[in-house]
């Protein structure tokens, strides 16, 4: 096996990673040694690889600080409209390499570390992922922060600093086991605590009606401590802020209570308050109505809005403090990332009405013009519906405000549709059937001036189905904003070989304008490009194969097709369908061992929510099938199955560049967008997928003939729902499907426990909402087309080039530009803030230039 170039060797050739100046390298080495000595208090004799990582991280951070301070000064001078992205999740991954790339320091750092006799990749591997998210929604927020900074927007990410992020997944005896993710154990060099901006957040209590209006009294107070992380734009000297809140008990917590005689007990009870930010809820696309989760949602919202209002009131030196809120929506835009931060709507109303003493109508007008809401799913089990009883206990004043909002809203509906009780029931913010609940999506729609889905197909489903009554009423409110990914992390960082190859062919500007990739269409038949694209992919596969051998002791054949399915484990994402295909391939090889077969390595990875039994059974099925397939001598190295343990951002960065075939096989109408699909496309994989989420737009951009599209469309699914889906029909009609299911049912893959998969097979036969069998036949046929094309490497690579050329639309820079202009009322700018070594006058000059624009 030829050893591919290391990333470090590749980087040396790469101009888009910054210039290596001698002074630059010397300065970095000096900084590194200084931090090793003064910050870490170590010398080279006793320093560990982790110490070296921290020394480098602090050195790189030094280069951020001046730009960070200057960016915030610049915003203070220019007083732009601020954008606040509110999210309960920010799935950031690692920070070191991304920071080096965005500051143009990568090459200089590589050279400095090399000269110090250290291995850059080893240091990068020391960094913990910041796993403060579950999957797509949290990673999208992270990509958006990168794009907002790169586009020069005065934007802030606001969320929670979870002490424990998404759990670490271990596979033991084929089952998923969860371990706590103690990601802060060694400290986090990228964050800066800001105790001077600590704010109080109130819970419980009661509402007192006074002559001056409602008062929320007798509350319990928890303090919110902000931690700031710098977010550098790409090569533009802009450094924005992500501010994450951590819960702290006030010093008199429980000690004021005359009934607590035990001082020790009272101090220990501080944990109760601080538990609010202890751990991320590990559910993806599922609502768990727990009190602690509602506390988290309100905690982030209450702290953030106080911060926003403080910043709004504090204007430029010499000017008076803003006392009027008239201009609030002209200076503040708040984007709600799903309904998780929906309590921001009644909270802003409470501040305006109870504290700032605005009248209801004025407050409501300002509130609606400030908020916009992004919907991320149409699965009913994912929609947040909080019990009124819980809200009444935890946030009594907010419940009153929600009732008032609903009353005004329903009065309007009743005036438009007199005597239509059904319409009122469907559109109410309060659901009355069974236990009374607040429908948070309805609250967000009513309280926002813009509502968007995250891919065209999803936005249409929202308008014509899920929220149809609302969109009929205010069609202009509903928009689409197709998701995107940042090309900095998802190409430059994870695939330097491909990034450089593209730069050689079309120049470097594509990094900030991904639409330029379409220039590659002129080179689809270029023999040299075909050869080079193929070589880069092969290098990435060899490198990933070596990683798997090192980490998991599994040997795989790098010339086999890498068929990859990585995402959260969920019935709607249909990892089971992939599994049925694996068993089908296995059966075909066994039936005819000498027949030609295109070798495959099928790699499946992803976490199941700890309480999601069926998802855990799906993992157990995959690992059981892998055991049988991988140990059958008849199969040899024609087929290998690997379950990729603990899939996370840093592992995605390794597997995606090595992938040949990307599996995007959700039931049509269930995946809102998907973003993994875009990452694979950008990194030279071909897609096998249904017409769902952003796959539809990918097929539109690249041409449907350049993707492997199969299965039912949304209309077919609807038709089948109407007529009734009967799994048995497919089982009886399709011999290969029958064979596969009989094997699973009979215990062929679980000989020690033949009934192991009974619940799973029962689900597939009797109540499969996602209709796996209905797409089986078409999926198998489509996979045969994939294998056929893979045997023709030249044609395969030409299709890869066409796909890469069509990914321009899927940059988060495009997505954010659309949010900025169509929702937030701000304008992206390519103006560069002067670097810290230039005098302050230069910054004032840039500020004037921006105002002229």
C-alpha positions in Angstrom: 0.0 0.0 0.0 1.6 3.2 -1.1 1.9 5.8 1.6 -0.1 8.9 0.6 1.3 12.4 1.3 0.6 13.5 4.8 -1.7 16.5 5.1 1.3 18.5 6.2 3.2 17.7 3.0 0.1 18.6 1.0 -0.3 21.8 2.9 3.2 22.9 1.9 2.1 23.1 -1.7 -1.0 25.1 -0.8 -1.2 28.8 -1.3 -4.7 29.2 0.0 -3.4 28.3 3.5 -1.3 31.4 3.9 2.3 32.5 3.2 5.3 31.2 5.2 7.3 34.2 6.1 10.5 33.7 8.1 9.6 36.3 10.6 6.1 34.8 10.9 7.5 31.3 11.7 10.1 32.7 14.2 7.3 34.7 15.9 5.1 31.6 16.2 7.9 29.5 17.6 8.6 32.2 20.2 4.9 32.4 21.1 4.8 28.6 21.4 7.8 28.4 23.7 6.5 31.3 25.8 3.2 29.6 26.3 4.8 26.3 27.1 6.9 28.1 29.8 4.5 30.7 31.2 1.0 29.4 30.5 1.6 25.7 31.0 4.6 25.9 33.3 6.4 23.0 31.5 9.7 22.5 29.7 10.5 20.3 26.8 11.7 17.5 29.1 8.3 16.9 30.8 5.8 18.3 28.3 3.2 15.9 26.9 1.6 16.0 23.5 -1.4 17.6 25.2 0.8 20.4 26.6 2.1 21.0 23.1 -1.4 21.2 21.7 -2.3 23.8 24.4 0.8 25.8 23.7 0.0 25.9 20.0 -3.7 26.7 20.7 -2.7 29.6 22.9 -0.2 30.9 20.3 -2.9 30.8 17.6 -5.4 32.4 19.9 -3.0 35.3 20.5 -3.4 36.1 16.8 -7.2 36.2 17.2 -7.3 38.5 20.2 -6.3 41.8 18.5 -8.7 41.2 15.6 -11.5 40.2 18.0 -11.2 43.4 20.1 -10.9 45.5 17.0 -14.0 43.9 15.4 -16.1 44.6 18.5 -14.7 48.2 18.5 -15.6 48.5 14.9 -19.2 47.4 15.6 -19.4 49.9 18.4 -18.2 52.7 16.1 -20.5 51.9 13.2 -23.5 50.8 15.2 -24.8 48.3 12.6 -27.9 46.2 12.9 -27.0 43.2 15.0 -28.0 39.6 14.2 -28.5 37.2 17.0 -28.6 33.5 16.2 -30.3 31.7 19.1 -29.8 28.0 19.3 -29.8 25.3 22.0 -27.1 23.6 20.0 -23.8 24.6 18.4 -22.0 21.5 17.1 -18.6 23.1 16.7 -16.1 20.2 16.6 -12.5 21.2 16.9 -11.3 24.8 16.6 -7.5 24.8 16.1 -7.2 24.0 12.4 -10.2 26.0 11.4 -8.7 29.1 13.2 -5.3 28.6 11.5 -7.0 28.4 8.1 -9.3 31.4 8.6 -6.4 33.5 9.8 -4.1 32.3 7.0 -1.7 30.9 9.5 -1.8 27.2 8.5 1.4 27.0 6.6 3.4 29.1 9.0 2.2 27.0 11.9 3.0 23.8 10.1 6.5 25.0 9.5 7.0 26.3 13.1 5.8 23.0 14.6 8.0 21.1 12.1 11.0 23.1 13.1 10.3 22.4 16.7 10.5 18.7 16.0 6.8 18.0 16.6 4.0 16.4 14.5 1.2 18.8 13.7 -1.4 16.0 13.1 -0.6 14.4 16.5 -1.2 17.8 18.2 -4.5 18.4 16.3 -5.7 14.9 17.4 -5.3 16.0 21.1 -8.1 18.5 20.8 -11.5 17.5 22.2 -14.5 18.0 19.9 -16.9 20.7 21.3 -19.9 18.3 20.9 -22.6 20.8 22.0 -25.1 19.4 19.4 -26.9 16.3 18.3 -26.6 16.4 14.5 -27.7 18.5 11.6 -29.4 21.4 13.5 -26.4 22.0 15.8 -23.8 21.6 13.0 -25.8 24.0 10.8 -25.6 26.7 13.5 -21.8 26.2 13.6 -21.5 26.5 9.7 -23.7 29.6 9.9 -21.4 31.3 12.5 -18.5 30.8 10.1 -20.4 32.3 7.2 -21.7 35.2 9.1 -18.2 36.2 10.2 -16.8 35.6 6.6 -19.6 37.9 5.2 -18.8 40.6 7.7 -22.1 40.6 9.5 -22.3 41.9 13.1 -23.6 38.6 14.3 -23.6 36.7 17.6 -24.3 33.0 18.4 -26.1 32.6 21.7 -26.5 29.2 23.4 -25.6 27.0 26.4 -22.2 26.0 27.6 -23.1 22.4 28.4 -20.6 20.8 30.8 -21.3 17.5 29.1 -21.9 17.5 25.4 -23.3 14.7 23.2 -22.3 11.3 24.8 -19.4 9.3 23.6 -20.6 6.1 21.9 -18.9 2.8 22.6 -19.9 -0.5 20.9 -19.8 -3.4 23.4 -20.9 -6.9 22.2 -22.6 -5.2 19.3 -24.7 -2.8 21.5 -24.4 1.0 21.9 -23.2 2.0 25.3 -23.1 5.7 26.3 -20.3 7.4 28.2 -20.3 11.0 29.5 -18.5 13.5 27.3 -16.3 15.4 29.8 -15.0 17.7 27.1 -13.9 20.4 29.5 -11.7 18.1 31.7 -8.4 19.5 30.4 -9.8 23.1 30.0 -10.8 24.9 26.9 -8.2 27.4 25.5 -10.7 29.0 23.1 -13.2 30.4 25.6 -13.0 33.5 27.8 -15.2 33.6 30.9 -16.9 37.0 31.3 -18.1 37.1 35.0 -18.5 40.9 34.7 -21.5 40.3 32.4 -23.2 37.8 34.7 -27.0 38.1 34.7 -29.9 36.9 36.8 -32.5 34.5 35.5 -35.8 34.0 37.4 -37.9 30.8 37.8 -41.1 29.8 39.7 -42.7 32.5 41.9 -46.2 34.0 41.3 -47.8 37.0 39.5 -49.0 40.0 41.5 -51.4 42.4 39.9 -50.6 46.0 40.9 -51.7 49.4 39.8 -48.5 49.5 37.7 -49.4 46.3 36.0 -48.3 42.7 36.5 -45.3 41.9 38.7 -43.5 38.5 38.8 -42.5 38.0 42.4 -41.1 35.5 44.9 -38.9 33.9 42.2 -35.8 31.7 42.5 -32.8 33.3 40.9 -30.1 31.5 38.9 -27.1 33.4 37.6 -26.0 33.1 33.9 -22.2 33.4 33.4 -21.2 34.1 29.8 -18.3 32.3 28.1 -17.1 33.9 24.9 -15.6 32.0 22.0 -14.1 33.9 19.0 -15.5 33.1 15.5 -13.0 34.2 12.8 -14.2 35.0 9.3 -12.1 33.7 6.4 -9.2 36.1 5.8 -11.1 39.3 6.5 -9.9 40.2 10.0 -13.5 39.9 11.3 -13.8 38.0 14.5 -17.4 37.6 15.9 -18.5 36.1 19.2 -20.3 33.0 20.2 -21.5 33.6 23.8 -22.5 30.5 25.7 -24.2 30.7 29.2 -23.3 28.6 32.2 -25.6 28.4 35.2 -24.3 29.5 38.6 -26.1 29.6 42.0 -26.1 33.1 43.6 -24.0 33.2 46.8 -27.1 33.5 49.0 -28.7 30.5 47.3 -30.9 28.6 49.9 -29.2 30.5 52.7 -31.9 33.2 52.8 -34.4 30.5 53.6 -35.0 30.7 57.3 -36.0 27.0 57.3 -32.6 25.8 56.1 -30.6 25.5 59.3 -27.9 23.4 57.7 -25.3 25.6 56.1 -23.4 22.6 54.5 -26.7 21.3 53.0 -27.4 24.7 51.6 -24.0 25.0 49.9 -24.4 21.5 48.5 -27.8 22.4 47.1 -26.1 25.0 44.8 -25.7 22.0 42.4 -29.5 22.1 41.9 -29.3 25.5 40.2 -26.1 24.7 38.4 -27.5 21.5 36.9 -29.4 23.6 34.3 -26.3 23.7 32.1 -24.9 20.4 33.1 -25.8 18.2 30.1 -27.1 18.4 26.5 -30.3 16.5 25.9 -29.2 13.7 23.4 -32.4 13.6 21.3 -32.5 14.4 17.6 -35.9 14.9 16.1 -37.7 14.0 19.3 -39.4 16.1 22.0 -38.9 15.1 25.6 -41.1 17.3 27.8 -38.9 17.4 30.9 -38.8 20.3 33.4 -35.0 20.6 33.2 -35.2 21.0 29.4 -37.7 23.8 29.7 -35.4 25.4 32.2 -32.5 25.2 29.8 -34.7 26.8 27.0 -35.8 29.7 29.2 -32.4 30.1 30.8 -30.6 30.8 27.5 -33.4 33.1 26.2 -33.7 35.2 29.4 -29.9 35.8 29.7 -29.6 36.5 26.0 -32.4 39.0 25.8 -31.0 41.0 28.7 -27.7 41.1 26.9 -29.3 42.2 23.6 -31.2 45.0 25.3 -28.1 46.1 27.2 -26.2 46.3 24.0 -29.1 48.1 22.2 -29.2 50.8 25.0 -25.4 51.4 25.0 -24.7 53.5 22.0 -21.4 55.1 20.8 -19.4 57.2 23.3 -20.8 60.7 23.8 -24.3 59.8 22.6 -27.1 59.5 25.0 -28.2 56.1 26.1 -31.1 54.9 23.9 -34.3 55.3 25.9 -36.8 54.7 23.1 -37.4 51.2 21.7 -38.9 52.5 18.5 -35.8 51.6 16.5 -35.4 48.2 18.1 -36.3 46.0 15.1 -34.0 48.3 12.9 -31.1 47.5 15.2 -31.8 43.9 16.3 -32.7 40.7 14.4 -33.2 37.5 16.3 -33.3 34.1 14.5 -34.8 31.2 16.4 -33.1 28.0 15.4 -36.2 25.7 15.7 -38.7 26.2 18.5 -36.2 25.5 21.3 -35.7 29.2 22.0 -39.4 30.0 21.4 -39.8 31.4 25.0 -37.9 34.4 23.7 -41.2 35.7 22.3 -43.1 35.9 25.6 -39.9 37.0 27.4 -39.3 40.0 25.2 -43.0 40.9 25.6 -42.6 40.6 29.4 -39.6 43.0 29.3 -41.3 45.5 27.0 -44.7 45.5 28.9 -43.8 44.8 32.6 -40.3 46.4 32.8 -40.1 49.0 30.1 -43.8 49.9 30.4 -44.7 49.9 26.7 -48.3 49.3 25.8 -49.2 45.8 24.5 -49.8 46.7 20.9 -46.5 48.6 20.5 -44.6 45.8 22.3 -46.2 43.2 20.1 -45.4 45.1 16.9 -41.7 45.4 17.9 -41.5 41.8 19.0 -42.9 40.4 15.7 -40.6 42.6 13.7 -37.6 41.4 15.7 -38.1 37.6 15.5 -37.8 35.1 12.7 -38.3 31.4 13.0 -36.6 28.4 11.2 -38.5 25.2 11.2 -36.3 22.0 11.0 -38.7 19.1 10.9 -42.2 17.9 10.1 -42.1 14.7 12.2 -44.9 15.1 14.7 -43.0 13.5 17.6 -40.3 16.3 17.2 -42.7 19.2 17.7 -42.5 20.9 21.1 -45.8 21.0 23.0 -45.2 22.1 26.6 -47.8 21.2 29.2 -49.6 24.3 30.5 -49.3 22.9 34.0 -45.5 22.9 33.8 -45.4 26.4 32.4 -47.7 27.7 35.1 -45.4 26.4 37.8 -42.1 27.4 36.2 -42.9 30.6 34.3 -46.3 31.8 35.5 -46.1 35.3 34.0 -45.0 33.9 30.6 -48.1 31.6 30.5 -50.3 34.7 31.1 -48.6 36.4 28.2 -48.9 33.4 25.9 -52.7 33.3 26.8 -53.0 37.0 25.9 -51.1 36.5 22.6 -53.4 33.6 21.8 -56.6 35.6 22.7 -55.6 38.4 20.3 -54.6 35.9 17.6 -57.9 33.9 17.9 -60.0 37.1 17.9 -58.4 37.9 14.6 -59.1 34.4 13.2 -62.7 34.5 14.5 -63.3 37.8 12.8 -62.1 36.4 9.5 -63.8 33.0 9.8 -66.9 33.5 12.0 -68.3 30.4 13.6 -65.5 28.2 12.3 -64.6 26.5 15.6 -62.5 23.9 13.8 -60.2 26.6 12.3 -59.9 28.2 15.8 -59.0 24.8 17.3 -56.4 24.0 14.6 -54.7 27.5 14.8 -54.8 28.0 18.6 -51.5 28.2 20.4 -53.1 26.1 23.1 -54.0 22.5 22.4 -57.0 21.4 24.4 -57.3 17.7 23.7 -56.1 15.7 26.8 -53.6 17.6 28.9 -53.5 21.3 27.9 -50.3 22.1 26.0 -48.7 25.1 24.3 -47.8 24.4 20.7 -44.4 26.2 20.4 -44.4 26.1 16.6 -47.7 28.1 16.5 -46.2 30.5 19.0 -43.2 31.0 16.8 -45.2 31.5 13.7 -47.6 34.1 15.3 -44.7 35.9 17.0 -42.3 36.2 14.0 -42.3 38.3 10.8 -40.7 35.4 8.8 -40.9 31.7 8.9 -38.7 29.4 6.8 -38.1 25.8 6.0 -34.6 24.5 5.1 -35.0 23.1 1.6 -37.5 23.8 -1.2 -39.4 20.6 -0.7 -39.6 21.0 3.1 -40.7 24.7 2.8 -43.5 23.6 0.4 -44.6 20.8 2.8 -44.8 23.4 5.6 -46.9 25.8 3.5 -49.3 23.3 2.0 -49.6 20.8 4.8 -48.2 21.2 8.4 -48.9 25.0 8.8 -51.3 25.4 5.9 -53.8 27.5 7.8 -51.1 30.0 8.9 -49.6 30.3 5.4 -53.1 30.8 3.8 -53.5 33.7 6.3 -50.1 35.3 5.8 -48.5 33.8 2.7 -45.8 36.5 2.5 -44.4 35.4 5.9 -43.4 31.9 4.6 -40.0 31.5 2.9 -37.4 28.9 1.9 -33.8 29.1 2.9 -32.0 25.9 1.7 -29.3 24.9 4.1 -25.6 25.1 3.3 -22.2 24.1 4.6 -19.0 26.1 5.1 -16.4 25.3 2.4 -13.7 26.3 4.9 -14.2 23.3 7.2 -15.8 21.0 4.7 -13.2 21.3 1.9 -10.1 23.3 2.8 -9.7 21.8 6.3 -10.8 18.2 5.7 -9.6 17.7 2.1 -6.5 19.8 1.4 -5.6 17.7 -1.6 -8.8 18.4 -3.4 -8.9 22.0 -2.3 -5.5 22.6 -3.8 -6.3 20.7 -7.0 -9.4 22.9 -7.6 -7.4 26.1 -6.9 -4.8 25.0 -9.5 -7.6 24.6 -12.1 -9.9 27.6 -11.4 -8.0 29.8 -9.0 -8.5 30.5 -5.3 -11.5 32.7 -5.2 -14.0 29.8 -5.0 -13.3 29.6 -1.2 -15.4 32.7 -0.6 -17.6 32.3 -3.7 -18.4 28.6 -4.1 -20.5 29.2 -7.2 -17.2 29.5 -9.1 -16.9 25.7 -8.9 -19.2 25.6 -12.0 -16.0 26.6 -14.0 -15.0 22.9 -13.5 -17.6 22.0 -16.0 -15.2 23.2 -18.7 -12.7 20.5 -17.6 -14.9 17.5 -17.2 -13.2 15.7 -20.1 -9.7 16.9 -19.2 -7.6 13.7 -18.8 -5.2 15.3 -16.3 -8.0 16.5 -14.0 -9.7 13.1 -14.2 -6.5 11.5 -13.2 -5.8 14.0 -10.4 -9.3 13.9 -8.9 -9.1 10.1 -8.9 -5.6 10.2 -7.3 -6.8 12.6 -4.5 -9.7 10.3 -3.7 -7.5 7.2 -3.6 -5.0 9.0 -1.3 -7.9 9.9 1.1 -9.1 6.3 1.0 -5.7 4.9 1.8 -5.3 7.4 4.7 -8.7 6.5 6.1 -8.0 2.8 5.8 -4.8 3.3 7.8 -6.8 5.2 10.4 -9.3 2.4 10.7 -6.5 -0.2 11.0 -4.8 1.9 13.7 -8.0 2.7 15.7 -10.2 -0.3 15.2 -7.8 -3.0 14.2 -9.9 -3.6 11.0 -8.2 -4.2 7.7 -10.1 -2.9 4.6 -9.3 -2.9 0.9 -8.7 0.7 -0.2 -9.5 -0.3 -3.8 -13.0 -1.4 -2.9 -15.9 1.1 -3.2 -16.4 3.0 0.1 -20.1 3.0 0.6 -20.8 5.3 3.5 -24.0 6.0 5.6 -23.3 8.3 8.5 -25.9 10.3 10.4 -28.0 10.0 13.5 -29.7 6.5 13.8 -33.4 7.0 13.2 -36.1 4.9 11.6 -36.9 7.7 9.1 -33.3 7.8 7.9 -33.6 4.1 7.0 -30.3 2.6 8.0 -32.4 -0.7 8.0 -32.9 -0.4 4.2 -29.1 -0.2 3.8 -28.8 -3.2 6.0 -31.2 -5.2 3.8 -29.0 -4.3 0.8 -25.9 -5.6 2.6 -27.6 -8.9 3.3 -28.8 -9.1 -0.3 -25.2 -8.6 -1.5 -24.0 -11.2 1.0 -26.6 -13.7 -0.3 -25.6 -13.1 -3.9 -22.0 -13.7 -3.2 -22.8 -16.9 -1.3 -25.1 -18.1 -4.0 -22.5 -17.7 -6.7 -19.0 -17.2 -5.2 -17.3 -17.1 -8.6 -19.5 -14.5 -10.2 -17.9 -11.1 -10.8 -18.7 -8.7 -7.8 -17.6 -5.1 -7.4 -15.9 -5.1 -4.0 -17.5 -2.8 -1.3 -16.7 -1.6 2.1 -20.0 -0.5 3.7 -19.4 2.0 6.5 -22.4 2.9 8.7 -22.0 5.2 11.7 -24.1 7.4 14.0 -25.5 7.7 17.5 -28.9 6.5 18.7 -30.7 8.6 21.4 -30.1 6.6 24.6 -33.9 6.2 25.2 -34.7 5.3 21.6 -35.0 1.5 21.8 -35.6 0.8 18.1 -32.6 2.9 17.0 -30.4 0.8 19.4 -31.8 -2.4 17.9 -30.9 -1.1 14.4 -27.3 -0.7 15.5 -27.4 -4.2 17.0 -28.7 -5.5 13.6 -25.9 -3.8 11.7 -23.2 -5.1 14.1 -24.6 -8.6 13.9 -24.7 -8.6 10.1 -21.1 -7.2 10.1 -20.0 -10.1 12.3 -21.4 -12.7 9.9 -20.3 -11.0 6.7 -16.8 -10.1 7.8 -16.0 -13.7 9.1 -17.4 -15.7 6.1 -14.4 -17.1 4.1 -16.6 -17.4 1.0 -17.0 -13.6 1.0 -13.3 -12.8 1.5 -12.6 -9.1 0.8 -15.4 -8.7 -1.7 -17.7 -7.3 1.1 -16.8 -5.7 4.4 -19.2 -4.1 6.9 -18.0 -1.6 9.5 -20.0 0.2 12.1 -18.1 3.5 12.7 -18.0 4.0 16.5 -18.7 7.5 18.0 -19.4 9.4 14.8 -18.8 13.1 15.4 -17.5 16.2 13.6 -13.8 15.3 13.8 -14.6 11.8 12.4 -16.8 13.2 9.6 -13.8 15.3 8.6 -11.9 12.0 8.0 -14.5 9.7 6.5 -16.2 12.2 4.1 -13.2 12.9 1.9 -12.6 9.1 1.6 -16.1 8.3 0.5 -17.1 7.0 -3.0 -20.9 6.6 -2.4 -23.0 8.7 -0.1 -26.2 7.1 1.2 -29.1 9.6 1.6 -32.1 7.3 1.7 -34.8 8.7 3.9 -38.4 8.2 3.0 -39.5 11.1 0.7 -41.0 13.9 2.8 -39.2 13.2 6.1 -35.7 14.7 5.9 -36.1 18.4 6.1 -32.9 19.1 4.2 -29.8 17.2 5.3 -26.4 18.7 5.1 -24.2 15.6 5.1 -25.4 15.1 1.6 -23.8 18.4 0.6 -20.5 17.6 2.4 -20.2 14.3 0.5 -21.0 16.0 -2.9 -18.4 18.7 -2.3 -15.8 16.1 -1.5 -16.2 14.0 -4.6 -18.6 11.2 -3.6 -21.6 10.3 -5.7 -25.0 10.2 -4.1 -27.6 7.4 -3.9 -30.7 8.9 -2.6 -34.4 9.5 -2.6 -36.1 12.7 -3.8 -36.1 14.1 -0.3 -34.7 17.2 1.5 -31.9 18.9 -0.4 -31.3 15.8 -2.5 -34.0 17.3 -4.8 -32.0 20.5 -5.3 -28.7 18.6 -5.7 -30.3 16.6 -8.5 -31.6 19.9 -10.0 -28.1 21.5 -9.8 -26.1 18.5 -11.1 -28.7 17.0 -13.4 -30.7 14.0 -12.1 -28.6 11.7 -14.4 -25.5 12.5 -12.2 -27.1 11.2 -9.0 -28.5 7.7 -8.3 -32.0 8.6 -7.5 -34.5 5.9 -6.6 -37.8 5.2 -4.7 -41.1 6.9 -4.1 -41.6 10.6 -4.4 -43.6 12.6 -1.9 -46.8 12.1 -4.0 -46.2 8.3 -4.1 -45.9 8.2 -0.3 -49.1 10.2 0.1 -50.9 7.8 -2.3 -49.6 4.8 -0.4 -50.7 6.4 2.9 -54.2 6.8 1.5 -54.5 3.3 0.2 -52.7 1.8 3.2 -49.2 0.4 3.2 -49.1 -3.4 3.5 -45.5 -4.6 4.0 -46.6 -8.2 3.5 -47.4 -7.6 -0.2 -43.7 -6.7 -0.9 -42.5 -9.6 1.2 -44.5 -12.1 -0.7 -43.8 -10.6 -4.1 -40.0 -10.0 -3.9 -38.0 -13.3 -3.4 -34.8 -11.6 -2.3 -36.6 -9.5 0.3 -38.4 -12.6 1.6 -35.0 -14.4 1.9 -33.4 -11.6 3.8 -36.3 -11.2 6.2 -36.5 -14.9 6.8 -32.8 -14.9 7.7 -33.2 -12.1 10.2 -36.4 -13.6 11.7 -34.9 -17.1 12.0 -31.9 -16.0 13.9 -29.3 -16.5 11.1 -27.6 -13.3 12.3 -28.2 -14.0 16.0 -27.8 -17.8 16.5 -27.5 -17.5 20.3 -30.7 -15.5 20.5 -33.0 -16.2 17.4 -35.7 -13.8 18.7 -33.2 -10.9 19.2 -34.7 -8.9 16.3 -38.3 -9.8 16.8 -39.4 -6.2 17.7 -37.5 -4.8 14.7 -39.0 -7.3 12.2 -42.5 -6.8 13.8 -42.1 -3.1 13.2 -41.1 -3.7 9.6 -44.1 -6.0 8.9 -46.8 -4.3 11.0 -46.2 -0.7 11.7 -43.4 0.7 9.6 -44.2 4.4 9.2 -41.3 4.8 6.8 -42.1 2.1 4.3 -38.8 0.4 4.0 -40.1 -2.5 1.9 -41.8 -0.2 -0.6 -38.4 1.2 -1.7 -36.4 -2.1 -1.4 -36.7 -3.3 -5.0 -35.8 0.1 -6.6 -33.0 0.6 -4.1 -31.4 -2.8 -5.0 -31.7 -2.0 -8.8 -30.2 1.4 -8.3 -27.3 -0.1 -6.3 -26.6 -2.4 -9.3 -26.3 0.7 -11.5 -23.8 2.1 -8.9 -21.6 -1.0 -9.1 -21.7 -1.0 -12.9 -20.5 2.6 -13.2 -17.8 2.0 -10.5 -16.3 -0.5 -12.9 -15.6 2.3 -15.3 -13.3 4.6 -13.3 -13.1 7.3 -16.0 -16.8 7.7 -16.3 -17.3 7.5 -12.5 -14.7 10.3 -12.0 -16.3 12.5 -14.7 -19.6 12.2 -12.9 -17.7 13.1 -9.7 -16.4 16.3 -11.3 -19.9 17.2 -12.6 -21.1 16.9 -9.0 -18.3 19.0 -7.5 -19.0 21.6 -10.1 -22.7 21.7 -9.0 -22.1 22.3 -5.3 -21.8 26.1 -5.4 -25.4 26.6 -4.3 -24.8 24.6 -1.1 -22.4 26.9 0.5 -23.7 28.4 3.8 -22.4 31.7 2.5 -25.2 31.6 0.0 -27.7 30.6 2.7 -26.6 33.4 5.0 -26.6 36.0 2.2 -30.3 35.1 1.7 -31.2 35.3 5.4 -29.3 38.6 5.6 -31.1 40.3 2.7 -34.5 38.6 2.8 -35.1 38.1 6.6 -32.7 40.2 8.7 -32.5 43.4 6.6 -28.6 43.5 6.7 -26.1 43.6 3.9 -23.0 41.3 3.7 -19.8 43.2 3.0 -16.4 42.3 1.7 -14.8 45.2 3.4 -11.8 44.1 5.5 -11.5 45.5 9.0 -7.9 46.8 9.2 -5.6 44.4 11.2 -4.6 45.3 14.8 -1.1 46.5 13.7 -2.7 49.3 11.7 -3.5 52.6 13.5 -7.0 53.2 14.8 -7.6 55.9 12.1 -7.5 53.1 9.5 -10.5 51.5 11.3 -12.4 54.8 11.4 -11.7 55.2 7.6 -13.2 51.7 7.0 -16.2 52.6 9.2 -16.8 55.7 7.0 -16.5 53.6 3.8 -19.1 51.2 5.2 -21.6 54.0 5.9 -21.2 55.3 2.4 -22.1 51.8 1.0 
